Amino acid sequence: MTAVKQINAEARTRVGKGAARELRRQGRSPAVIYGAGQDPLPISIEYAPLRMAIFAGGFMTTIFEITVGSKKERVIPRDYQLDPVRDTPLHVDFLRVTRDATIDVDVPVHFINQEASPGLKAGGTLNIVRHHVSLTVRADAIPDAIEIDVAGLNVGDTIHISAVKLPAGAEPSIHDRDFTIASIVAPTVSQEPAAEEAAPEA
């Protein structure tokens, strides 16, 4: 599980596009905290620590404790926007969570023991259908990643979610089908270029 990370913020008294532009000129990003049956709380966060948190990896599965004045809010990111040119955070949505809350999160998938897969050793390719899997988990037990062991898999083998060992207490958010995560596909055979046809007689 990713450790709870701390971040400082300031409450916003003004909202709207004009106020957001003014905040960005001051080097701060507008954000909002919502959920848990409470009113939304508009806040602003300095660009530098927020950008660092986003690009450090695992941002969307990290629990943050945001300090706003004398109040602390335990949250998880639900959405964010970046400037398409400068990659600075334009806005972030945070969802309030309690320790015993159950939430849906997209958890990255890591594949291990690829060198022990006969299919891959024979030239096959690991065709990844899902780089993330949506799981329903407790907020205090979000896994950093799901590891899938491909040792022993041959060309034509398929990995379904039912064959994946999930962390204790976690279950797929999708219940209606045994969806595919990856498969071992046959190597691509390159064809020899066709011989040039003889030029027609005059």
N, C-alpha and C positions, 0 to 999 in steps of 0.2 A: 504493500500500500504506500502511495505517495504521502510524505509527511505534510502536515498542515503548515502552510506558509503564511507569513505575516505581511501585511501591506497597509500603508496609511492612506487615508483619504480625507477630503473635506466635504461637508454638506454643501449642496448647491441651493441657493435661494432663488435663482432664476433658471428657467428652462426655455427651450426653443432654439431655433437655428442661430439667431443672433447671439444669444448667450453662449452657445456651443462654440461658435467661431471665436468669440472673445477668450474663452478658456484656452482654446488651442493656440491662440497668439501668445498666451502666458506659459505655454509649455505643459499644459495639463489636458487630460482627456476626460470628456464627460462619460459618466457611467450611471447605472441605476441598479439598485438592489430591490428585489421584489419577492413575493411568495410568503408562505407560512401564515396566511390569513392577515398579514399586516399591510399597511399602506406602502406603496413604492417609495424608496428613499433615493432621490437624485444626489449623486456625489461626483467628485472630480478626483483624478489621480494623476500624479506626475508622470510624464511620458517615460522617463528613463526606467524606473522600476517596473512599470507596467509592460513596456516593450520587452524588457529582459525576461519577465515571466512568460510572455507569450512565445518568445523564440527559444526559450530554454527546453521546450518539449514537454508534452503531457499537460499543457495548459487546461484543456477542457476536461481533464479527469483529476484535477488538483483541487483540494479543499483549501480555501483561503480564510483567514481570520482578518477581516478588515476593521481597522480602528477608525471610527468617525467621532472625533471629539472624545467624550468619556465613554462612548458606547462601542461595543465590539459585535460585529456581525459575522457569523459563520456561513460561508457561501461557496457555491461552485459556479464557474463560468458557464453560461448557456449560449452565448453568441458574442461575436466581436467583429468589428470592421477595421480594416487597415487602409491607410492612404495608398492608392495604387502606385504612386511614384516614390514616396519617401518611406513607406512601410511604417509610418507612425500610427499608433492606435487612434481611431476616430471615435469609437464608442464601444462600450462593453456592457452586456447584460449579465447580472449575477443573480442566482437563485438562492434564497435562504434555505439552509438545511439544518436539521438537528442530528444529534449523534445516532439516533435510532431510525432516521428517515430512510426510506427505500426510494431509490431514483434510478432512471435509465441513463446509462452513459455508453459512449462508443469507446471501446478499449482496443488498442492496437494489437495486431497479431504478429508474433515472432516465430519463425520456423527454425528448428534446431536439427543437428545431426544430418545435414544435407549430404555430407561426405559418406554417410552410411546408407544412402538410398541406392539400391541397384539400378533403378530406373534413371536416376540422375547421372550415375557413374557411366551408364551406357549411352549418354548423350541426350537423354530426355530433358524436358524443361518443366520447372515448377510454375504452373499457371495459377497465379493468385487471383481468385475471384473477389475476395474481401480482404482488404488490408486492416479493417476494423470490424469488430463484432459488437453489436448493441447488447448490453447486459443489464439486467435488473439486479442491483446490489444495494447493500446498506451503504450509507454515505461515509461511514467510518471504515469501510472495508473495500474501497475501490482498488482493484489490482492495477499495477503499472502496465502490465501487458499479459497476453495469453500466449503461452509457449506451446507449439505444436511440433511433436517429434515425427520426422518423416523417415526415420531409420526403417529399412526393410521395405519401403514402398517401391513398387515397380511401375513401369509405363502402363497407363490405363487405370491406375488406382485413383480414387477420389476421396477427399477428406470432407465428411459432413459434420455438422455441429454436434450430432449425437455421439460422435467418436472422440470428441475433445473433452479432456478432463478440465472442468472449470473450477475456480476457487470455491471453497466452502461457502455456501449461502448465496452463490451467484447462479443465475439462470438466464437463458437467452430471452431477450425482450420479444423476439418473434416466436410464437408458439404454434403456428398453424402449419409449419412445414420444416422438414429436415434439410435446411439449406446447405449448399456447397460453399466451402471456404477456399479450397484449392484442389488441384489435380496434377498428376504427372502425365504430361503429354509426350507423344513420340517426337523424336528429333526431326527437324525439317530437312528433307532430302532435296538438295539443289539439283536441278536438271541440267544436263549438258545443253549448251546452246544448239539449236537446230541447225543443220547444215544449210548453207545458202543454196537456194534453188538455182539451177543452171539458167543462164540468160537465154531467153527465147531466140530461135534462129531468125535471122533477118528475112 
